[in-house]
Amino acid sequence: MAPDFQNGDIAICLTVYPKKFLKIGQVIVFNHPNFGMMIKKITAISKKNQILYVRGNNLSTSSEDIGVIPFKNIIGWVLKRIKK
């Protein structure tokens, strides 16, 4: 999610949380089947809380390329970033 996160930065994540606490605008870490581990911001949550829609910024992988993220792929929600 450059330039907000750079290679080598550390993301402190909360990995145990109820899905109901996820909100639009929060930054999450998730596994993507094609791109591996990613950090992105939540832009929408489906009505049944089954999938998330995410985005980065202009310098990162597009939301169209990422697609939707099932909740089972979420690793955690980013609480803090430590710069390298």
C-alpha positions in Angstrom: 0.0 0.0 0.0 2.8 2.4 -1.0 3.5 5.1 -0.1 1.6 4.6 3.2 3.5 1.4 3.8 6.9 0.7 2.4 8.8 -2.6 2.1 10.4 -3.3 5.5 7.7 -1.4 7.5 6.2 -3.3 10.3 2.4 -3.6 10.7 1.1 -4.3 14.2 -2.2 -6.2 13.7 -5.0 -7.5 15.8 -5.6 -11.0 14.6 -8.5 -12.1 16.8 -11.6 -9.9 16.3 -15.3 -10.3 15.6 -16.2 -9.5 11.9 -18.7 -7.0 13.1 -15.8 -4.7 14.2 -14.5 -4.3 10.7 -15.4 -0.9 9.3 -15.0 1.0 6.0 -11.7 2.9 6.1 -9.8 0.4 8.3 -6.6 -1.1 7.0 -6.4 -4.9 6.9 -3.8 -7.6 6.1 -5.1 -10.5 4.0 -4.0 -13.3 1.9 -4.7 -13.0 -1.8 -4.6 -16.2 -4.0 -2.5 -14.4 -6.8 -0.6 -11.7 -5.0 0.1 -13.2 -1.6 -0.1 -11.2 1.6 -1.4 -7.7 1.1 -2.3 -4.6 3.1 -5.3 -2.6 1.9 -8.0 -0.3 3.1 -11.7 -1.5 3.3 -14.0 0.4 0.9 -17.2 -1.7 1.3 -18.5 -4.7 3.2 -21.2 -6.9 1.7 -24.6 -7.0 3.3 -24.1 -10.5 4.6 -20.6 -9.7 5.9 -19.2 -12.4 3.7 -16.8 -10.4 1.5 -14.8 -7.1 1.6 -14.0 -4.7 -1.1 -10.6 -3.0 -0.7 -8.4 -0.4 -2.4 -4.8 0.8 -2.1 -3.7 4.0 -3.7 -2.4 5.0 -7.1 1.0 3.3 -6.7 -0.3 -0.1 -5.7 -2.2 -3.0 -7.2 -5.7 -1.8 -8.4 -8.9 -2.9 -6.7 -10.0 -4.3 -10.0 -7.0 -6.7 -10.1 -7.6 -7.7 -6.4 -11.3 -8.3 -6.7 -13.3 -9.1 -3.5 -11.8 -10.6 -0.4 -13.6 -13.3 1.6 -13.5 -12.9 5.4 -11.7 -16.2 5.7 -8.6 -14.6 3.9 -8.2 -11.8 6.5 -5.2 -12.1 8.7 -5.7 -9.1 10.8 -6.6 -5.4 11.2 -3.7 -3.0 11.3 -3.5 -1.0 14.5 -0.1 0.7 14.0 2.7 1.1 11.4 6.3 1.2 12.4 8.5 2.7 9.7 11.7 0.9 8.8 
